[in-house]
Amino acid sequence: MLTNKTIFITGGAGFIANTLIKHYVENNTIVVYDNFHRDTLTGSGLSNHPNVKIIKGDVLDYELLESSMKGVDIVVHAAGIAGIDTVVKNPVTTMRVNMIGTANALEAARVNGISDRFVDFSTSEVFGSMAFRSTEADATVSGSAGEARWTYAVSKLAGEHLAHAYYSQFKLPVVTVRPFNVYGPGQTGEGAIQIFIKRALSNEDIKIDGDGNQIRAWCYVDDFVDCLIRCIEDPKAIGESFNLGNARAVITILGLAQTVCRVLNSKSRILFEAPLSADIAIRIPSVEKTFEILGFKAKVDLEEGILNTAEWIKKLDK
């Protein structure tokens, strides 16, 4: 357990960061660096914690990022553009924030002599449209030029290559994490599970892009953060990339919608719409490396995670 460290989190107002802050905030100083485009932090009450310092800033602002990182021990670079709707509508912003923002964060960390850890958030989308039990050593893909979907994967992959270049050339203690469909309490934005749950709780129509046979592995946020903590604290993680996910919670998108309706006793209809862009047919990680190196195994099954998330959403609506 870390104590008396200063942990700097870009995208620190976000969903995953919020769960991480809860774990560390009592015994460490947390610096939240975020433009608050999405904000889980304020509603959680953590923004008022005496150990939390908030800096409203953008990762594209290198000078502010570098000066804000002074005296920091650990950097968690979670800021980025995400969500297929946002990516398709704003491909230039997506690539600028994810590539230049990551380059800025890495250089600021090097200049400030970050010695404990730099955790870079990549994505499972680097494995392309057919990712079945993908291992960390599998080839990554960049997709066809001009297809908006791949601007996200390419921008994250470029950041991942740069992060490991900083490790190789400057000995920056880098770890890359590739999240596989994280969900749970605190999620904002375009995540399928929370959208399905909100509609199911109100008995509204649930809309699926495409035919619903896309296959995903769903990782509950507490499990994800459990593994993320190991990436931050375990010296064996330095210089490595890790798939962070739950290879047991595998289901089609249609099956997910049906499960949400069944678990929540919803009368929602399930409707199908044309997909926004190129879609991912299958995305299931191999999680052997996280177990072998970090001793991590996901614990929360899908139905338990759906119920926990639904309880959080119900409290928000009260």
C-alpha positions in Angstrom: 0.0 0.0 0.0 1.4 3.4 -1.0 1.8 6.1 1.6 3.0 9.7 1.5 3.3 9.7 -2.3 2.1 12.4 -4.7 0.0 10.9 -7.5 -0.7 13.0 -10.5 -3.7 11.8 -12.6 -4.5 13.3 -16.0 -8.1 12.8 -16.7 -8.4 12.7 -13.0 -12.1 13.7 -12.9 -13.0 10.6 -14.9 -14.7 7.4 -14.1 -11.7 5.0 -13.7 -9.6 7.7 -12.0 -12.3 8.3 -9.4 -12.2 4.7 -8.3 -8.4 4.8 -8.1 -8.5 8.0 -6.1 -10.8 6.4 -3.5 -8.1 3.7 -2.9 -5.2 6.1 -2.4 -6.6 9.4 -1.1 -6.4 8.8 2.6 -2.7 8.2 2.7 -1.4 10.1 -0.3 -1.7 13.5 -2.1 -3.7 13.3 -5.3 -3.3 15.9 -8.0 -6.2 15.9 -10.4 -5.4 17.4 -13.8 -8.5 17.6 -16.1 -10.5 19.9 -18.3 -13.7 18.4 -16.7 -15.3 17.6 -20.1 -16.5 14.5 -18.2 -16.9 14.8 -14.4 -17.3 11.9 -12.1 -15.2 13.5 -9.4 -17.5 16.3 -8.3 -20.5 14.1 -7.7 -18.5 11.6 -5.7 -17.5 14.2 -3.1 -13.8 13.5 -3.5 -13.2 16.9 -5.0 -13.5 18.4 -1.5 -11.1 15.9 0.2 -8.1 17.7 1.8 -5.7 15.4 0.1 -7.0 16.2 -3.4 -5.6 19.2 -5.4 -7.5 20.1 -8.6 -5.9 21.7 -11.6 -8.2 22.6 -14.4 -6.1 22.1 -17.5 -5.7 20.4 -20.9 -3.1 17.9 -21.8 -2.5 19.9 -25.0 -1.2 22.8 -22.8 2.4 21.6 -22.3 3.6 24.5 -20.1 0.8 24.1 -17.6 1.1 20.3 -17.6 4.9 20.4 -17.0 4.6 23.0 -14.2 1.7 21.1 -12.6 3.8 17.9 -12.4 6.6 19.3 -10.2 7.3 17.3 -7.1 5.2 14.3 -8.2 6.2 10.7 -7.6 3.7 8.8 -9.9 1.9 9.8 -13.1 -1.3 8.1 -14.3 -2.0 9.3 -17.8 -5.7 8.5 -18.2 -6.8 11.6 -20.2 -7.9 11.0 -23.7 -10.8 11.2 -26.1 -12.9 8.1 -26.0 -16.4 6.9 -27.0 -17.2 5.9 -30.6 -19.7 8.8 -31.0 -17.2 11.4 -30.0 -14.4 9.7 -32.0 -16.5 9.6 -35.2 -17.6 13.2 -34.9 -14.2 14.6 -33.8 -11.4 12.6 -35.4 -8.9 15.5 -35.5 -9.5 16.3 -31.8 -9.2 12.6 -31.0 -5.8 12.2 -32.6 -4.5 15.5 -31.3 -5.5 14.9 -27.7 -4.4 11.2 -27.7 -1.1 11.6 -29.5 0.1 15.1 -28.6 -1.4 14.9 -25.2 0.5 11.7 -24.4 3.7 13.2 -25.9 3.3 16.2 -23.6 2.6 14.0 -20.5 5.7 11.9 -21.2 8.0 14.8 -21.8 6.7 16.6 -18.7 7.3 13.4 -16.7 10.9 13.2 -18.1 11.6 16.8 -17.3 10.3 16.5 -13.8 12.2 13.3 -13.2 9.3 11.0 -12.4 11.0 8.1 -10.7 8.3 5.8 -9.4 5.9 5.1 -12.2 4.3 6.5 -15.4 1.1 4.5 -16.3 -0.1 5.1 -19.9 -3.7 4.2 -20.8 -3.8 2.6 -24.3 -6.8 0.6 -25.5 -7.9 -2.9 -26.5 -8.8 -1.5 -29.9 -5.2 -1.7 -31.0 -5.9 -5.4 -31.7 -8.3 -4.5 -34.5 -11.7 -5.9 -35.4 -10.9 -9.6 -34.5 -9.3 -9.8 -31.1 -9.8 -13.3 -29.7 -7.8 -14.0 -26.6 -5.3 -11.4 -27.7 -2.0 -11.5 -25.9 0.2 -8.5 -25.2 2.7 -9.8 -27.7 0.1 -10.1 -30.6 0.5 -7.8 -33.6 -1.5 -4.6 -33.4 -3.3 -3.1 -36.3 -3.9 0.4 -37.6 -7.1 -0.1 -39.7 -7.8 1.5 -43.0 -6.9 5.2 -43.5 -10.0 7.4 -43.6 -12.2 5.1 -41.4 -12.9 7.3 -38.4 -13.2 4.3 -36.0 -9.4 3.7 -36.3 -8.3 7.2 -35.5 -8.8 6.3 -31.8 -6.8 3.0 -32.0 -4.0 4.6 -34.1 -3.7 7.6 -31.7 -3.5 5.3 -28.7 -1.1 3.0 -30.3 1.2 5.9 -31.3 1.1 7.0 -27.6 1.9 3.4 -26.5 5.0 3.3 -28.8 6.2 6.6 -27.6 5.7 5.6 -23.9 7.9 2.6 -24.4 10.4 4.7 -26.4 10.7 6.9 -23.3 11.3 3.8 -21.2 14.0 2.5 -23.6 15.8 5.8 -24.2 15.3 7.8 -21.0 14.5 5.0 -18.5 11.2 6.5 -17.6 9.4 3.9 -15.5 6.6 3.3 -18.0 3.7 0.8 -17.8 1.0 0.6 -20.5 -2.5 -0.7 -19.8 -5.0 -1.8 -22.4 -8.5 -1.7 -20.9 -11.1 -4.1 -22.2 -14.6 -2.7 -21.8 -14.6 -1.3 -18.3 -17.9 -0.5 -16.7 -19.4 0.2 -13.3 -20.5 2.9 -10.8 -19.3 6.4 -11.8 -19.2 5.7 -15.5 -20.2 8.7 -17.7 -20.3 9.0 -21.5 -21.0 6.4 -24.0 -20.5 3.0 -22.3 -22.9 0.4 -23.5 -23.7 -1.2 -20.1 -24.6 2.0 -18.3 -26.7 3.2 -21.3 -28.5 -0.2 -21.4 -29.1 -0.1 -17.6 -30.5 3.4 -17.6 -32.9 2.5 -20.3 -33.9 -0.8 -18.7 -34.6 0.9 -15.4 -37.0 3.2 -17.2 -38.4 0.5 -19.4 -37.3 2.5 -22.4 -36.2 1.0 -25.8 -32.7 -0.3 -25.9 -31.0 0.4 -29.2 -28.1 -1.7 -30.5 -25.8 -0.6 -33.4 -25.7 -3.4 -36.0 -27.1 -6.9 -35.5 -25.9 -7.3 -31.9 -23.6 -10.3 -32.5 -20.5 -8.4 -31.6 -18.7 -10.2 -28.7 -17.2 -8.4 -25.8 -15.5 -9.2 -22.5 -16.8 -6.9 -19.7 -14.6 -5.8 -16.8 -16.1 -4.3 -13.6 -14.3 -1.1 -12.6 -13.2 -2.4 -9.1 -11.4 -5.3 -10.8 -9.8 -3.0 -13.4 -8.5 -0.7 -10.6 -7.3 -3.7 -8.6 -5.0 -4.6 -11.5 -4.1 -0.9 -12.2 -2.9 -0.6 -8.6 -0.6 -3.6 -9.2 0.7 -1.9 -12.3 1.5 1.2 -10.2 3.1 -0.6 -7.2 4.7 -3.8 -8.5 8.3 -3.2 -9.8 7.9 -6.1 -12.2 5.3 -4.1 -14.2 7.9 -1.5 -15.4 8.5 -1.6 -19.1 5.5 -3.9 -19.8 2.1 -3.7 -21.4 -0.9 -5.4 -19.9 -4.3 -6.4 -21.0 -6.7 -5.4 -18.2 -10.0 -7.2 -18.5 -12.2 -10.1 -17.5 -11.9 -13.0 -19.9 -14.8 -14.8 -18.2 -17.5 -12.2 -18.6 -17.9 -12.7 -22.4 -21.2 -12.1 -24.1 -22.6 -10.6 -27.4 -24.1 -7.1 -27.3 -27.5 -8.6 -27.9 -26.9 -11.0 -25.0 -25.8 -8.2 -22.8 -29.0 -6.2 -23.5 -31.1 -9.3 -22.8 -29.1 -10.0 -19.6 -29.6 -6.4 -18.4 -33.3 -6.7 -19.0 -33.6 -10.0 -17.2 -31.5 -9.1 -14.2 -33.4 -5.8 -13.7 -36.8 -7.3 -14.6 -37.2 -4.7 -17.3 -39.9 -4.5 -20.0 -37.6 -2.6 -22.5 -37.8 -3.5 -26.1 -34.5 -4.2 -27.9 -34.2 -2.4 -31.3 -31.5 -2.5 -33.9 -29.9 0.4 -35.8 -27.3 0.8 -38.5 -23.8 1.0 -37.0 -22.1 4.4 -36.8 -18.8 3.1 -38.3 -16.7 0.0 -38.7 -17.3 -2.2 -35.7 -15.3 -4.6 -33.7 -16.5 -8.2 -34.2 -14.9 -9.8 -31.2 -12.8 -8.4 -28.4 -11.6 -10.9 -25.7 -8.3 -10.5 -23.9 -5.8 -13.1 -22.8 -5.2 -12.3 -19.2 -2.4 -14.8 -18.6 0.3 -12.2 -18.4 -1.5 -10.1 -15.7 -1.9 -13.3 -13.6 1.7 -14.5 -14.2 3.4 -11.2 -13.5 0.9 -9.3 -11.3 -1.1 -12.2 -9.7 -4.4 -10.6 -10.9 -7.6 -12.3 -11.6 -11.0 -10.5 -12.1 -13.6 -11.4 -9.4 -16.8 -9.7 -10.3 -19.1 -11.5 -12.6 -21.4 -9.8 -15.1 -24.7 -10.1 -13.3 -23.2 -8.8 -10.0 -21.6 -5.9 -11.9 -24.9 -5.0 -13.6 -26.8 -5.0 -10.2 -24.1 -2.8 -8.6 -24.1 -0.4 -11.4 -27.9 -0.2 -11.4 -28.0 0.6 -7.7 -25.6 3.5 -8.3 -27.7 4.8 -11.2 -30.9 4.6 -9.0 -29.2 6.7 -6.3 -28.3 9.3 -8.8 -31.9 9.6 -9.9 -33.2 10.2 -6.3 
